[in-house]
Amino acid sequence: MRFTPRVPGRARKDPAARPADTAGRFAQLAVALRTPARAGEPLLARAPRRWQRTAPFAVAAVFVVVLIPVTIAVLTNDYRVGGGWAGALGVAQTVPLLLAVTRPVPAWAAVLAADVVGAVLLVSADGVAGRPWPWTPMGIVGYLVLMACLGLRESVRTLVGVWLATGAAGVVLGFFAPAGVVDTVALQFVLAGVVLALTGALRGLGDARQRIAEQESISGAERARRTLLEERARIARELHDVVAHHMSVITVQADSAPYRLPGMEEPVREEFAAIAASARESLGEMRRLLTVLRGDGAGDGMSGGERAPQPGVGRIQQLVEATVRAGQPVELSLAAGVAEAARAVPAVDLSAYRIVQEALANVVRHAPGARTRVSVSRSAGDGEVLVLVVNGPAENGAVALEAAGTGHGLVGMRERVRLTGGTLDTGPLPEGGFRVAARLPLDSRTEESS
């Protein structure tokens, strides 16, 4: 078997890939043509490749180089115009095409003025009989190039004005037409309208796509903001039950203190009564706030709120068992005592359960059949609850229920971790799959400060 040595730093190009590369480059050029340029920008100024950005200047230069000698030769030989006038008209009618790449309206004004002056000079030329007038063939070609530059840059109102001005100039010159000439007023008027319509439609398509892209960007930002607000409101509703429990305990303890501790002095009794009253008032304010968060209204049937207790680490095993029954292979590692430790900090207890719940839901939606491992443990110093959910790639042949996520789940995880003062690490794995790792501190002071 022979091996052909490869030269370092040089990569072989597949010949079959060259047509695809060429097609891709022309597709980029088409997109650049549809992309509107700002005022003062050259045509194709936003094209991705340098040769595409310089192409308009090269095309304009080619037309100028070709049209100048042809115009001079035709005016001199066919129309029998003096050499000086022929050279001046050739330059005046073609050189402004270079300006049309960046300033098409001034270039059009200069070319139209040069064409009108040329038509006036040709009235007295010896060879004008039987020739195209008032617009010569070379003038028509240059004018159409100019119309293409205008159509790709200017607004519809400007294009209509240019087209009507072209027709008006031809009609006015028609009153002074020499005998026996071939009238080209209608020809240039029609061709200019066609070129303006085609290039204007191309620019309109680019404008429409740009507006759609801007609206999609705005909609995406609004959707992300709405998602974040919805997740925060949902977390606030869930934590209401936790805080309400603590406030209720404070109220009961303060109210029952005089009965549990007989012989209490009157100022102390009044102090406990004030504590109980403040706790009841705070609890009422929280319930009113919860009504606003839930959007409850009179007669909506939801004023009673949710009656089920909030889940915690102790119910993660039930969650995993339900996922396994749904056909998802999941292994659970739940450290001893972690449920009791998390229950002491309700926010951590609820956040750990919700993170595992959302991670498993994402696995079911995006990687059905993937082997998944759930681990809930405590750090070495017992100061944190560690939640880890790792899944492999989707099972062969399995079809994901959702091709792309909405981001709600990760937003909710981040908000819950931020609430407890912890950290969250999420991302894809090199061999396929996904990893969710959260550290939730059990220090109550961290919870209060957050």
N, C-alpha and C positions, 0 to 999 in steps of 0.2 A: 504493500500500500504506500503510495507516495503522498507526502505532505508538502504543500506549497507554503514556504515561509511568508509571514505577513510583516510588512514594514510598519514599525511603531509610528503612531501618529497619523496614519493614513487609513481611512475607512473606505471599503469598496461600496460603490453605489449600485444599487439594483437597477438595471436598465428599465425594468417594468415600472419602477417608481417614478421615472422621469415624467411620463405623461401626467401622472397624478400630481406631481409637483407643479407642472406647468398649469394644469387646470386650477390648482389651488391658488396660484399667483394671479391668474386672471379673475378668479372669484373675488380675491381681495381687491383687485382693481375695480371690479364692478361695485363692490361695497363702498370703496372710496369715492367713486363717482356719485353715488347716492347720498353721501354724507355732506350736508350743507357746510360751506366754509364761512367763517366769520368775515366781517368787512375788513378788507386789507389783506386777507390771507390769499395765497395763490390757490389755483385749482389743485385738488388732491393733496392739500397741505397736511391732511391727517392720515394719509396712506401709511401703512406700516413699513414699507420698503423705500429705500432711497431712490431707486430707479423709477418707482411709481410717482414719487414727488417731483422728480425732474422731468418726467415724461411730457407734461403740458408745455414746458419751455422748449423742449426739443422739437415737439410737433409744430409749435408756432414758428420756431426758427427755420424749420424745413420749408414751411409754406412761404415765409418771407424770401428765403434764398431762391426758391423756384419761381415765385410770382414776379419778382422784380425784373429779371431779364426777359421773361415771357411778355410781361406787360409792356415794357419798353419796345421790344421787337414788334409786337402786334400793332401798337400805336404808331410806330414809325413806318412799318412796311405796309400795313393794311389800311390804316386810317390816314396815313401820310401827314402825321403831326410832326412838328419840328423836334429835333433830338433833345433840345433843352427842356421843352414842355413835356415830352414823353418821359424823360428821366425824372422830372419833378413829380409828375402824376404817379409814376410807378412807385416811387418811394413813399409819397403821401398816402397812397391807397393800401400799402402792404405793411410798412414798418409798424403802424399802430397795433398790428396783430400781436406783437410782443407785449404790449401794454395790456392787452385783453386778458392775459392770464391772471393779473392781479387787479386791474381797474377796467372792467369791460365797458362800463357806461362812457367814461371819457374816450376810450378807444373807439367806441361806436360813433360818438359825435365827430371825432376826427375823420374817420373813414367815410361817413356819410357826407360830410362837408367836402372832402376830396373827390368823392364820386360825383357830387353835384357840379363842382367846378369843372371836372373833366367832361361831364355831359355838355356843359355850356361851351367849352372850348371845341368839342367835337362838332358843334353845329356848323362852324365855318370851315371844318376840315375838308380837304379835297376828296378823300376816299371814304366818306361816311355813308354815301349812298349804297344801299344793299347790305349794310353792316348792322349788327345789333346796336341799338341805341334806346334809352340813354345809359343803360348799364351794359358795360362790355363783359364778355365771358370771364375774363380774369377778375374783374371787379365783383361779379356774382359769386365766384368761388371764394374769394377772400371775405365777402360779406357773409356767406353762409358759415364759414369758420367762426366769424365774429358772433353770429347768432347762437352758435353752439355754446360759446363761452358765456354769453349773456344768459341763456336758458339754464345753465348749471349754477348760476350765481345769484341771479336777481329774482325779485318777487314777481308774482303774476301781474300785478298792476304795472310794473315797469316793462315787462315783456309786451303787454298789450299796447302800451304807449309807444314802444319802439316799433312794433309792427305797423301801427297806424301812421306813425311818422314816415316810415318807409313808403307806405302806399301814397301818402299825401305828397311826398317829394316827387314820386313818379308821376302822379296826376298833374302836378303843376308844370313839370318839365314837358309833359305831353302836349301842352299848348304851343310849345316852341319847337316841335319835332320837325326836322328837315324832311324833304320829300324823299320817298323811296327807302327809308330805313326800316329795319326789322324791330318792331316795338317789343322791348323786354320788360316793360313795367309790370305787367301781369305775372310774367314768369318769376321775377325776383320776389314779388309780393307773395305769391303762393308758396314758393320754396322757403322763403324766410318764415312764413307762418308754420309750415310743417316742421322745420327744424326747431323753432321756438316751442312748438307744442310738445314734441318728443322730449327734448331736453328739459323743458319745464315740468313735464310729467315725471321724469326721472328724479328731478330735484324734489318735487312734491312727495314722491314715494319716500325719499330720504327724510324729509321733514316729518312725515307721518310716523316713520319708524323711530325717529329720535324722540318724538313726543310720547310714543308708546313706551320706549325704554325709560324715559323720565318718569312717566306715571307708574311703571312697574317698580322703579326704584323707590318712589315715594310710598307706594302701596306696601312694599316690603318693609320699609322702615316703620310705617304705621302698624303693620301686622306684628312686627317684633315688639313694638312698644305695647300694643294691646295684649299680646301674649304675656309679657312681663307683668303688666297690671293685673291680669286675670289670675296669674299664679300667686301674686302677692295677696290678692283678695281671698283666694282659696285657702292659703296658709293662715291668713288672719282669722278666717272663719273656723278653721280647725283648732287653732290655738285658743280661741275664745273659751272652749270647753275646759281646757287645762287651767287657764287663769281664773275662770269662773269657779272652778272647784276650790282653788286656793282661797279665793275671796269668801266663798261660802263657809269654809272651815274657820277663817278668821272671824266671821260674823257669829257663828255658833259658839266659838270659844269665848269671844268677848261677852256675848249675852249670858252664857252659862257660868262665867267666872264667879259672880257673887254667890251662886248656889254651890259651886264646887269648892270655893274657898271661903267658908263662913268667918265672920268676924272682921270682914274687910271694912276699912274706914270709908266714910262717905265720899271724900275727894277721889279715892281710888275707884269706887263704884261709878262715879260720874265719868272718870277717865275711860273706864271700860265701855260705858254706854256711848261715849263719844266715838270710840274706836268702832263699835258695832254700827253706829249710824253712818259713819264715813264709809265703812265697808259696804253697807247696803246701798248707799248712794252710788259708789263706784261700780257696783255690780249692775245697778240699773242703767248707768251710763253706758257700760259695755254692752248690755243687751240692746240698747237703742242703736249703738254703733254697728252691732252685728246685723240689725234689721236693715240698715243702709247698705252694708256690704252685700247682703244677700239679695237686695233689691225687692224685699218683701213689701207688699202693699195690701191694702184692705181688700179682703175678699179674694185673695189669690190662692188661698188654701195652703199657704206655706208658712204662715205666721208661727206655727208650732215649732219649726226648725227640725233638725235631725235628732232622733231619739237614741240612736245606737251609740255606744261608747267609742272613743277613738282607739284605733288599733296601735300596737306597739311591737317591740322585738319579740315578745312572747307569742305573737301570732304569725311570725315569719314562717314557722314550720307548716302551718296550715296553708299559707300562701304558696309555698313550694310544692306541697302535696297536690294542690289544685292545679298548678302548672304542669306537674307530671301527668296527672290524669288527662290533661288536654293534649298529651302526646309529645311534650317537650322534655328531653332528658336533663334533669337538674339534680345536682348533688349539693347537699346542705351541710355546712360545718358550723354549728352553733356552740360557742364556748359555754362552759358551765358558769352560771352566775351572772352572765352578761345581761340577761333579761331583767333580773332584779336590780342590777346596777343602773340600767337605763331607765327603769321605771321610776327611780328617784328623781330623774330630771325629765319631766314629761315631754319637753320640746325635743330632746334628743331621742326619746323613745319613739315618738311619732315620726320624726324625720328619718330615722333608720328604717322603719317599716316602709315609708313612702318611697325612699330611694330604691330599696330592693324591689318594691312593687313596680315602679316605673321601669327599672332596668330589665326585669323579666318581661314586661309588656313590650319593650323595644325588641327583645330577642325574638319573641313570638311573631312580631310584625315584620322584622327585617331579616331574621336569620332562622327561619323555621327548621326544626330538627337539629340545630346546633347543640353540641354538648356544652352545658353551662355549669359553672361552679359558683356557689354562693357561700361566703364566709363572713360570719359576724363574731368578732372577738373583742377582747380588751387589750389595751397596750400594756407594756411591762409594768408601768407604774400605776395601772388601774385608773389612769386619768382620762382615757379616751376610749370611745367605742369605734372600732375599725370595721367598716363595711366594704366588702370586696365582691364584685360580681364580674366574672370573666366568662365570655362565651367564645367558642371557636367559629369557624366559617359555617355557612348554612349547609345542610345535608345535600348531597348530590341529588339533583332532580327536584329539589324543593323550590317552590315559587314564593318569593316574598310577597306578603300581603300589601306592603307599601314599598314603592321604589325609592321614595325620598321622604324623609321625616319632616315634620313641621317645626321641630325644635322646642315644642312645648315641654317635653319631658326633661331635657337638659336644663332648660330655664328654671323649671320647678326644683330640680336637684340643687342648682346653684343657689337659689333663694333660700332653700331650707338649710343648706350648709352655712350660708352667710348668717342666717338667723341665730344659729347656735355658736357662731364664732369658729367654725371648723374649716377644713380645706377639702377640695374636691379635685380629683384628677380623672379625666375621661379622655378616651381616644382609641383609634384602631390599633390592632396588634400587627406586627410585621408578617406573621404567618396567616393572617386573616382573623376575623372576629373583632371583638370590642371589649374594652375594660372600663369598669367604673369603680373607683376607689375613693372612699370618703372617710375622713377622720372627724369625729364629733366629740368635743370635749365634754367631760362630765362635771367640770367645775361650775358650780352654780353662779359664781361671780362672773364668769365669762358669759353665761346666759343673760344675766341681768344687764351687763354692760352693752350687749348687742342690741 
